[in-house]
Amino acid sequence: MRRKGYKYFLAIVLCFVGIHLVQIQIDYRKKLENLESALVLMPGQVAGSLILGGFKGLAADLLWLQMESYWHSGQHYKILPLLQAISWLQPSYILVWTIGGWHMAYNIYAEVKTPEEKQYWYEQGIKFLKKGLSYPFNANKYDIYFELGWTYYHKGKDYPNAVKYLEKAIKYPHPDYVDDVLAHAYEKNGQIDKAIKQWEFVRDNYVGFFDVATRMINDLKTKGKATP
């Protein structure tokens, strides 16, 4: 009986994934062609807790495996609904959001061809990361703030938003490099005084960055520019 129930569970999961894939392909094509459409509610958002019950971890694992399969087979457009489903099942798992945002804004971005497709996936990565921050248990960690700041800084060249999210990231325990990136973002955003102050903080607190920070401070003070 238990084995039979497990088979039913897998069949339900596969049906839900199929619905997700059909809907996302429709929405994706309409967005590319600037067509308006009402969003169809994701199936799991209404009945998922009743159907999946205590099997959320297993379902998420299955979806991760399917996502990897789609990625390696070049079916990038099918990844988004799976990431949405995984994030719904495990919203407190930070890697779901950071890897998902990276996948969209970098990996899939690099694979698609047209400027419209690239812009679409960049925006989807940003939206996905911001959705992760909408959960209170994710908003008190540096990770998603940093991924947003870095994506805005490196991929979008949107320095005001880069500064905004990197400043939030440093409010929580974080690796040294977060302060380093914030210093670069201040400079790119035209905030030279803040960039110098940030590099002074990096120089005085992180031994491994001492030489770099010293050089950056000198260049900013003498040339008004340091980042290539």
C-alpha positions as CSV (number, residue, x, y, z in Angstrom):
1,M,0.0,0.0,0.0
2,R,2.8,2.4,0.9
3,R,4.5,1.8,-2.5
4,K,1.3,2.3,-4.3
5,G,0.7,5.6,-2.5
6,Y,4.2,6.7,-3.4
7,K,3.5,6.1,-7.1
8,Y,0.3,8.2,-6.8
9,F,2.3,11.0,-5.2
10,L,4.9,10.9,-8.0
11,A,2.1,11.0,-10.6
12,I,0.6,14.1,-8.9
13,V,3.9,15.9,-8.8
14,L,4.5,15.2,-12.5
15,C,1.1,16.4,-13.4
16,F,1.7,19.6,-11.5
17,V,5.0,20.1,-13.1
18,G,3.5,19.6,-16.5
19,I,0.9,22.3,-15.9
20,H,3.6,24.7,-14.7
21,L,5.6,24.1,-17.9
22,V,2.7,24.8,-20.2
23,Q,1.7,27.9,-18.4
24,I,5.2,29.4,-18.2
25,Q,5.9,28.8,-21.9
26,I,2.7,30.6,-22.7
27,D,3.5,33.5,-20.4
28,Y,7.1,33.7,-21.6
29,R,6.2,33.9,-25.3
30,K,3.5,36.6,-24.6
31,K,6.0,38.7,-22.6
32,L,8.5,38.5,-25.5
33,E,5.8,39.7,-27.9
34,N,4.5,42.4,-25.5
35,L,1.1,40.8,-25.1
36,E,-1.0,41.2,-22.0
37,S,-2.2,38.1,-20.1
38,A,-3.7,37.3,-16.8
39,L,-1.5,35.1,-14.6
40,V,-2.8,31.7,-13.9
41,L,-2.5,30.7,-10.3
42,M,0.2,28.1,-9.8
43,P,-1.5,24.8,-8.8
44,G,0.6,24.1,-5.7
45,Q,-0.3,27.5,-4.2
46,V,-3.9,26.4,-3.4
47,A,-3.8,22.7,-2.8
48,G,-0.1,21.8,-2.6
49,S,0.0,21.6,1.2
50,L,-2.9,19.1,1.1
51,I,-1.6,17.0,-1.7
52,L,2.1,17.0,-1.0
53,G,1.7,17.0,2.8
54,G,4.9,15.7,4.5
55,F,6.6,15.1,1.1
56,K,7.7,18.6,0.4
57,G,11.4,17.8,0.8
58,L,11.2,14.9,-1.6
59,A,9.2,16.9,-4.1
60,A,11.8,19.6,-4.0
61,D,14.6,17.1,-4.6
62,L,12.7,15.7,-7.6
63,L,12.2,19.1,-9.0
64,W,15.9,20.0,-8.6
65,L,16.9,16.9,-10.5
66,Q,14.4,17.8,-13.3
67,M,15.8,21.3,-13.4
68,E,19.3,20.0,-13.9
69,S,18.1,17.7,-16.6
70,Y,16.5,20.7,-18.5
71,W,19.6,22.8,-18.0
72,H,22.0,20.2,-19.5
73,S,19.7,19.5,-22.4
74,G,19.4,23.1,-23.3
75,Q,15.7,23.5,-22.4
76,H,16.3,26.7,-20.4
77,Y,12.8,28.1,-20.7
78,K,11.5,25.1,-18.7
79,I,13.6,26.0,-15.7
80,L,11.6,29.0,-14.4
81,P,8.5,27.1,-13.3
82,L,10.6,24.5,-11.6
83,L,12.5,27.1,-9.6
84,Q,9.1,28.7,-8.7
85,A,7.8,25.4,-7.5
86,I,11.0,24.6,-5.5
87,S,10.9,28.0,-3.9
88,W,7.3,27.5,-2.9
89,L,8.2,24.1,-1.3
90,Q,11.3,25.3,0.5
91,P,11.2,29.1,0.8
92,S,13.6,29.3,3.7
93,Y,16.3,27.5,1.8
94,I,18.5,30.4,0.8
95,L,20.3,28.6,-2.0
96,V,17.0,28.1,-3.9
97,W,16.9,31.9,-4.3
98,T,20.5,32.7,-4.9
99,I,21.1,29.8,-7.3
100,G,17.8,30.5,-9.0
101,G,18.5,34.2,-9.5
102,W,22.0,33.4,-10.8
103,H,20.7,30.8,-13.2
104,M,18.3,33.3,-14.7
105,A,20.4,36.5,-14.8
106,Y,23.7,34.8,-15.8
107,N,23.5,31.2,-17.1
108,I,20.3,31.4,-19.1
109,Y,21.0,35.1,-20.0
110,A,24.3,33.8,-21.6
111,E,22.5,31.1,-23.6
112,V,19.6,33.0,-25.2
113,K,20.3,35.0,-28.3
114,T,18.1,38.1,-28.7
115,P,18.4,41.3,-26.6
116,E,14.7,40.9,-25.6
117,E,15.3,37.4,-24.3
118,K,18.4,38.5,-22.4
119,Q,16.6,41.4,-20.8
120,Y,13.7,39.1,-19.9
121,W,16.0,36.7,-18.1
122,Y,17.9,39.4,-16.3
123,E,14.6,40.9,-15.0
124,Q,13.4,37.4,-14.0
125,G,16.5,36.9,-12.0
126,I,16.0,40.2,-10.2
127,K,12.3,39.5,-9.6
128,F,13.1,36.0,-8.3
129,L,15.7,37.3,-5.8
130,K,13.3,40.0,-4.6
131,K,10.6,37.4,-4.1
132,G,13.0,35.6,-1.8
133,L,13.3,38.7,0.3
134,S,9.6,38.9,0.8
135,Y,9.8,36.0,3.3
136,P,10.8,37.4,6.7
137,F,13.1,34.5,7.5
138,N,15.2,35.3,4.5
139,A,15.4,39.1,5.1
140,N,17.7,38.9,8.1
141,K,20.6,37.3,6.2
142,Y,23.1,38.9,3.8
143,D,22.9,36.4,1.0
144,I,20.0,37.6,-1.2
145,Y,20.8,41.2,-0.6
146,F,24.3,40.6,-1.9
147,E,23.1,38.6,-4.9
148,L,20.8,41.5,-5.8
149,G,23.5,44.1,-5.3
150,W,26.0,42.1,-7.4
151,T,23.5,41.4,-10.2
152,Y,22.6,45.1,-10.4
153,Y,26.3,46.1,-10.2
154,H,27.8,43.6,-12.6
155,K,25.1,42.6,-15.0
156,G,22.8,45.6,-15.0
157,K,25.3,48.4,-14.5
158,D,22.5,49.8,-12.2
159,Y,24.7,51.3,-9.6
160,P,22.1,53.1,-7.4
161,N,20.3,49.8,-6.9
162,A,23.6,48.0,-6.4
163,V,24.5,50.4,-3.5
164,K,21.0,50.1,-2.1
165,Y,21.1,46.3,-1.7
166,L,24.8,46.0,-0.8
167,E,24.3,48.5,2.0
168,K,21.6,46.2,3.3
169,A,23.8,43.1,3.0
170,I,26.5,44.5,5.3
171,K,24.0,45.0,8.1
172,Y,24.1,41.2,8.7
173,P,27.1,38.8,9.2
174,H,28.8,38.5,5.8
175,P,32.1,37.6,4.1
176,D,34.8,40.1,3.6
177,Y,34.2,40.5,-0.1
178,V,30.8,42.1,0.4
179,D,32.4,45.2,1.8
180,D,34.9,45.2,-1.1
181,V,32.1,45.1,-3.7
182,L,30.2,47.9,-1.9
183,A,33.3,50.1,-2.1
184,H,33.4,49.6,-5.9
185,A,29.7,50.3,-6.2
186,Y,30.0,53.6,-4.3
187,E,32.7,54.6,-6.8
188,K,30.7,53.6,-9.9
189,N,27.7,55.5,-8.4
190,G,29.7,58.6,-8.1
191,Q,29.9,58.5,-4.3
192,I,33.7,59.0,-4.1
193,D,33.8,60.1,-0.5
194,K,31.8,57.1,0.6
195,A,34.0,54.9,-1.6
196,I,37.1,56.2,0.2
197,K,35.6,55.7,3.6
198,Q,34.5,52.2,2.7
199,W,38.0,51.3,1.4
200,E,39.4,52.7,4.7
201,F,37.1,50.3,6.6
202,V,38.2,47.4,4.4
203,R,41.9,48.3,4.8
204,D,41.6,48.5,8.6
205,N,39.5,45.4,9.2
206,Y,40.5,42.8,6.5
207,V,44.2,41.9,6.4
208,G,43.9,40.2,3.1
209,F,42.6,43.3,1.4
210,F,45.2,45.7,2.8
211,D,47.3,46.2,-0.3
212,V,44.3,46.5,-2.6
213,A,42.4,48.9,-0.3
214,T,45.5,51.1,0.1
215,R,46.0,51.4,-3.7
216,M,42.3,52.1,-4.3
217,I,42.3,54.9,-1.6
218,N,45.4,56.5,-3.2
219,D,43.9,56.3,-6.7
220,L,40.5,57.8,-5.6
221,K,42.2,60.6,-3.7
222,T,44.7,61.5,-6.5
223,K,42.8,60.6,-9.7
224,G,39.2,60.5,-8.6
225,K,38.9,57.0,-10.1
226,A,40.2,53.6,-9.1
227,T,38.0,50.8,-10.5
228,P,38.9,50.0,-14.2
